[in-house]
């Protein structure tokens, strides 16, 4: 662990967190990670708080949270007296989204299995049922998407149809 007065280069920060230098610079550009101080020669100088924040970001991204969800979690974490209901809601929404993705992946796997099962094997490409099925345009191979009936899913879908406000860049 680093001491509170310790300073480090971008390489040392990357080594301490398992995050590459380009990703660190990216997180700085999109303002997830605060800009570090710089030496007189222009080199970035990171402190232990950068390690803690970058670990938070990395772990959140490993769990599949979006950049915007990470941004919101960082904001929520900065107010230690705030109730954690919003944090809980963000995580539960993400779990719900994962459930949808798992269901979709299972449907895709089933469609691929049916294609594989239809293959007679050993024949010529001109007789291949898999290639025939991929060329047919009548229906999707995995079937129609199943819409979630849960209320917060419907609300989120309605919100997705509206244009997202653009983030202004700081000068």
N, C-alpha and C positions, 0 to 999 in steps of 0.2 A: 504494500500500500504506500501511497505517496504522502509525504509530509505536507502540511498546509502551506508552507512557504516555498515548496519545491516548484521549480519551473521546468518545462520540458518542451522539446521540439515536436513538430507534427509527427515525426517518425516514432518518437517515444510515446506520444499519445496513442498513436495507432497500435503500437506494440502492447501498451497497457490495456487497451480496450478490444483489440481484435478487429479494428475498423481501419480500412485503407485510407491513405492520404487523400485520394480523390474524393472519396465519400465524405471525409471530414470537411473538405473544402466545399462540397455540395451542401452539406448541412449548414455551413456558415452562410453560403449564398442565399439559401431559402429561409434563413434566420431561425433555424431550430437550435443551432449552437451559436452562442454569442461570439462575436469577433474577438480574437485574442489580442493582447498587447503585442507590440512589435519592437524588435531591437532597433538600434540605430541603423543597422544594415538591412532592415526590412523583413527579418525573419519572424515568423509567428512564435510567440512564447505562451505556452499553455500552463494552466494551473490545475490543482486538484479538483476544483469545481467543474472544469471541463471534462475531467475523467468521469466524475459522477454523472453529469448530464449525458455524456456520450454513451455511457453504459446503459442509462435509462432508455435512450433512443434505440440503441442496438437491441436491447431485450424486447422492447415494444415491437420493433420491426420483425424480430425473429418470431414473434407471436402472430405476425400477419396484420398488425394494425396499420392503417393507412397513415400517410404523413399528416393529414389533417387531424386524425384521432390522436396521434402522438403530440401534435402541437397543442391540442386541447388538454390532454393529460398533463403536459408540462405546465400549462397555465393553471390548471386546477391544483397541481402539486405545489405551486408557488404560494398559495394561500392556505397555510396549514390549519387554520381555524374553520375553514369551509366544510360543510357536511360532505360526505363522500358519495351521496346518492347519484350524482352525475357520473362519477367514475364507475360506479357499479352499473349504471345504465349503458355506458359506452362499452364495457366489457361484455355485458349480456347481449347487446345488439351485435357485437362481433361474433359471439358464440352462435347466435341465430343465423348470421350470414354464413358462418362456416357450415352449419347444418344444411343450408341451401346448397352450398358448393359441394358438399359430400353427396347429397342427393343427386345433383347434376352429374357428378363424376360416376356415381353408381349407374345412372341411366346410360351414360356414354360407354361404360364398361360392358353393360348388358348388350348394347347395340353392337359393339365390336365383337363380343362373344358370339352373337347370332350370326354375324358376318363370317367369323372364323368357322363356325359350325356348318355354314352353308357351303364351305369350300370342299370340293371333292378331292382336292390334292392330286398331284401326279398328272393332271391334265395339262392342256395348253392354255396360254394366257387368253386366247380367243374364247375359251369356255369358262373362264374364271367368274364365279358368282360374286366374289368380292368386288372385282372391278366393275361388273355389271351394276351392282347395287350402288356403287359410288357414282355412277353415271346417271342413274335415274333421278329425275327431279320432282317426282310426284309428291313425295313426303320426306320429312326429315327422318334420318335413321334412328335417332334417339327418341322420337316422338315429341309432342308439344311440351313446352315448359309448363310446369305446374305452378300456379300462382298461390302464394301463401295467403291464408285467410286471416292471419293475425293482424290486429288493428294497427300496430306500430309499423308493420311491413307496408300496409296500404298507405299510411301517412308518408313513409319514406319514399315509396314509389311516386306519390303525387309530388313530393318535393323535388325529386330527380328530374321531373318533366319541366320544371321551371329553370330558366338560365341561372347559372351560378354567378354571383358578383365577382368581378376581377379584383385580385389583391393589388394594391398599389405598391410600386417599388419605392423604397426609400432612397433618397439621394445621398 
